[in-house]
Amino acid sequence: MDKIEKLEVEIEKIKERNRKVESDKSWEQSLTRRIFIGVSTYLLISLFLIIIKAEKPFLAAIIPAVAYLVSTLSLGLLRSWWIRNKKIT
């Protein structure tokens, strides 16, 4: 394998890695993931509140689930602000 072929192989490896990173980033930012985690949070906290015999467990479980969803929505804004104001060293 000559030098050019080795470079082409390395470039393909980098492109494949970039595709994987982009796919992972897309999943991390997806609405599907956020909704799944919000619903899972609601169900798990509801179960916990039922086990400890809390008053109105289904109503009380809404608070952390909604807080999670709000926090994920606001993180995009915070990230954009941070990137704009970050000093490049």
Buried (B, 14 or more C-beta within 10 A) or exposed (E): EEEEEEEEEEEEEEEEEEEEEEEEEEEEEEEEEBEEBBEEBBEEBBEEBEEEEBEEBEEBBBEBBEEBBEEBEEEEEEEEEEEEEEEEE
